[in-house]
Amino acid sequence: MIVVLVDLTTKALAAHYLDGQREIELVAGTMRLVLAHNDQSALGISIGPYTWQINVALTLIALVLAGILCRPLAVIDKLSPVMLGLIAGAAAGNLYSLITSPRGVIDFVAWSPGNGHEVVFNLADVAAVLGLVLTIRAALTVTRVIIAERRVMLRR
């Protein structure tokens, strides 16, 4: 819920203060605040004529899976609720934006790694990436538990 509130609040602030005309440079030549609308998938990638429908369906599936997996994963990995909360919050924030904005999801943080490319994202995207990093940790934890249980079974 916190991720959704922060995401939607920052998108509203970006829409109000950046208005498509104004930019705010944060780090010279590297990072700036700028209003952009993404009506495609993550990173502005189109997946065909049904991009919007596929985005909505995959987001709803992710939300359902997060709800189903939270309790069982928390038994094995105490950070799983945080991981799933970040992912679900990001999904819910961007889903709300996708459904309510005909122009697409508001992105407002522009980062240029200096290779001529630029990535524009929002705070839901940051939460999603943090959640995905924790997913790697959770997968390693689950794998360790499975291996340990298997060793115990083989000793019997």
C-alpha positions in Angstrom: 0.0 0.0 0.0 2.9 2.4 0.8 4.4 1.7 -2.6 1.1 2.5 -4.3 0.6 5.7 -2.3 4.2 7.0 -2.9 4.0 6.0 -6.6 0.6 7.7 -7.3 1.6 10.8 -5.3 4.9 11.3 -7.1 3.2 10.8 -10.5 0.6 13.4 -9.6 3.3 15.8 -8.5 5.3 15.2 -11.7 2.2 15.8 -13.8 1.5 19.0 -12.0 5.0 20.5 -11.8 6.6 19.2 -14.9 3.6 19.7 -17.2 5.5 18.4 -20.3 7.3 21.7 -20.8 9.6 21.9 -17.8 12.6 19.8 -16.8 14.6 19.7 -13.6 18.2 18.6 -13.9 19.3 16.5 -10.9 22.7 15.4 -12.0 24.3 17.2 -14.9 24.1 15.2 -18.1 23.0 12.0 -16.2 19.7 12.4 -14.4 16.7 14.8 -14.7 13.0 15.0 -14.0 10.9 15.2 -17.1 7.3 14.3 -17.8 6.8 11.4 -20.1 3.8 9.0 -20.8 4.4 5.3 -21.5 1.5 3.6 -23.2 3.7 0.5 -24.0 5.2 -2.2 -21.8 8.2 -1.8 -19.4 10.9 0.4 -20.9 8.5 1.5 -23.6 8.6 -1.8 -25.4 5.6 -2.6 -27.6 4.4 -6.2 -27.7 2.0 -5.7 -30.5 -1.5 -4.5 -31.0 -2.7 -6.0 -27.7 0.0 -4.4 -25.5 -2.5 -2.7 -23.2 -4.5 -5.9 -22.7 -1.4 -8.0 -22.2 -0.1 -5.5 -19.6 -3.3 -5.5 -17.7 -3.6 -9.3 -17.8 0.0 -9.9 -16.7 -0.3 -7.3 -13.9 -3.4 -9.0 -12.6 -1.7 -12.4 -12.7 1.3 -10.9 -10.8 -1.0 -9.5 -8.1 -2.9 -12.8 -7.7 0.4 -14.8 -7.5 1.8 -12.3 -4.9 -1.2 -12.9 -2.7 -1.1 -16.6 -3.1 2.7 -17.0 -2.5 3.2 -14.5 0.3 2.3 -16.7 3.3 4.1 -19.9 2.1 7.2 -18.0 1.1 7.3 -16.1 4.4 7.8 -19.4 6.2 11.0 -20.0 4.2 12.2 -16.4 3.7 11.3 -13.7 6.1 11.9 -11.0 3.5 9.4 -12.5 1.0 6.5 -10.3 2.2 8.7 -7.2 1.5 9.7 -8.6 -1.9 6.1 -9.4 -2.9 4.9 -6.1 -1.4 7.4 -4.1 -3.6 6.4 -6.1 -6.7 2.7 -6.0 -6.0 2.7 -2.3 -5.0 4.6 -1.4 -8.2 2.2 -3.5 -10.3 -0.9 -2.0 -8.6 0.5 1.6 -9.0 1.3 1.2 -12.7 -1.9 -0.7 -13.3 -4.0 2.1 -11.8 -2.1 4.6 -14.0 -2.5 2.4 -17.1 -6.2 2.1 -16.6 -7.0 5.7 -15.6 -4.7 7.6 -18.0 -5.5 7.4 -21.8 -1.9 8.8 -22.4 -0.3 5.9 -20.5 1.7 5.5 -17.3 3.5 8.7 -16.1 7.3 8.3 -16.0 9.3 11.2 -14.8 12.9 10.2 -13.8 15.2 10.3 -16.8 18.5 8.6 -16.5 21.2 8.6 -19.2 24.1 6.3 -18.6 26.1 8.3 -21.1 25.9 6.0 -24.1 23.4 8.1 -26.0 20.4 6.2 -24.6 18.0 7.3 -21.9 15.7 5.4 -19.6 12.6 7.2 -18.2 10.9 5.6 -15.2 8.8 6.2 -12.1 9.0 5.1 -8.5 6.9 2.0 -9.1 9.6 0.9 -11.5 12.2 1.4 -8.8 10.1 -0.7 -6.4 9.7 -3.4 -9.0 13.4 -3.6 -9.6 14.1 -3.8 -5.8 11.5 -6.5 -5.6 13.1 -8.5 -8.4 16.5 -8.2 -6.7 14.9 -9.7 -3.6 13.3 -12.4 -5.8 16.8 -13.6 -6.6 17.6 -13.8 -2.9 14.3 -15.6 -2.2 15.0 -18.1 -5.0 18.4 -18.8 -3.5 16.9 -19.3 -0.1 14.2 -21.6 -1.4 16.9 -23.6 -3.3 19.0 -24.0 -0.1 15.9 -25.2 1.8 15.1 -27.8 -0.9 18.6 -29.1 -1.0 18.8 -29.3 2.8 15.5 -31.2 2.9 16.7 -33.5 0.1 19.9 -34.3 2.0 17.9 -35.2 5.1 15.6 -37.5 3.0 18.6 -39.2 1.4 20.1 -39.9 4.8 17.1 -41.9 5.9 
